[in-house]
Amino acid sequence: MATQPIDLKDDSSAFQASSTTIRSLAPHRPDHIDIPVALPRLPTTDCITPYLRQIDQNRWYTNQGPLCDALQDRLGQFWGVGYERVALVTNATTGLSLALRAHGIPAGTRCLMPSWTFTASAAAVVGANLRPHFVDVCPATWCPDPARIEHLAKADDVGAIFIVAPFGAPLDLDLWDGIAERTGRPVIIDAAAAFDTLRDHGPMRPRRSTIVVSLHATKVFGLGEGGAVLTHDPALAEHVRTLARFGFAGSRSAQYPAMNAKISEYTAAVGLAGLDYWEPMRARWRNVTELYRRALPSSVILPPDFGNNWVSATLTAICPTDAGPVTGYLAAHGVQTVSWWGTGCHTQPAYAHCTRDPLPVTEDYGRCSVGLPFWQDLSAEQITYVCDLLNKALKLGNT
Ligand SMILES: *Cc1c(COP(=O)(O)O)cnc(C)c1O
């Protein structure tokens, strides 16, 4: 298939893409790939420059500077929680670890979590000195069964519950609050992909549980590397900020064993520029979501509530058969795919020794899932091409 030029019809001149092809935008992409699985698009230099000039003027480069403050404020408004309840950190993985630590969960206790998640979730749990115990997910929600979690959480050696908003899909946070209250175990929400789902008046309003969002370049709203912790209690957000700045709280004396997980003013500059253009960016994500929803074969299963009133930056589909031959067929036609969550955390060498429940659904999903090309300026023709190939591959698999 010939390389398709990027659709340059744009709603904001600020995102001026040059009249170039996808290939030259991604010079590191191997020749045989016509449609990459991801092609992130962050604010351009021109959008960021006004903020960089502010940094020049301020001569303040990191340590909760004025741009970091402004970003924290605008994100707090975006999520409807306010400035005080947001802590910005270097990435979501670190944010999750710090959130677990800020809750004071006893080291060495078990943390109940799905295996069906990105491996960073398990890294964050181990990074907080907890032991993952993997549970399966329900086919309807792609999340652990709340009754199973509540039952397991009664064991003395369980310290915390870690729940993932799968690929940005909304969770019933009231339900998880209830479980936290009844079991006395804090629930931490890995909402890495749920930047938009959490927006003020969006489908997943923050409740009592602590939530962590990723601002990585491949997520729906990216600023390179970054993350945000959203808390119910402002003191808890301040505790996370303290843990992210050497344990300093008002003096240069370390109050806790801590780390350095602050964001610099340069990162904040990209974030502020991104927020200036979030609406047109979100419209592009919506457009790609809608085009896929119309063209995908009906036999594939999408994340719960996919694209209903929220956008995210990936499209993981569960095929009715093994994904191997499907991804092979797509690759042979120049379409790149990825298995975003692989075959579950429990199959990763680093976490294979962790305790776990039986994981039949996770194993099915690991075998049958495929991450399809999904990026803001993917064209209708490209989406039709991918879906037609997927259809053919599934039919071939059935004969
Ligand atoms: C992306 C992602 C992470 C990691 O986020 P970083 O900001 O890259 O550390 C963690 N969990 C899930 C579910 C993710 O999708």
The ligand as an ORCA input file, in Angstrom:
! r2SCAN-3c Opt
* xyz 0 1
  C       1.054      3.876     30.426
  C       0.657      3.085     31.617
  C       1.425      3.097     32.788
  C       2.760      3.781     32.863
  O       2.701      5.170     32.715
  P       4.095      5.994     32.669
  O       3.674      7.425     32.789
  O       4.726      5.679     31.350
  O       4.936      5.546     33.801
  C       0.958      2.400     33.879
  N      -0.194      1.709     33.841
  C      -0.964      1.650     32.728
  C      -2.253      0.888     32.755
  C      -0.556      2.337     31.581
  O      -1.308      2.274     30.470
*
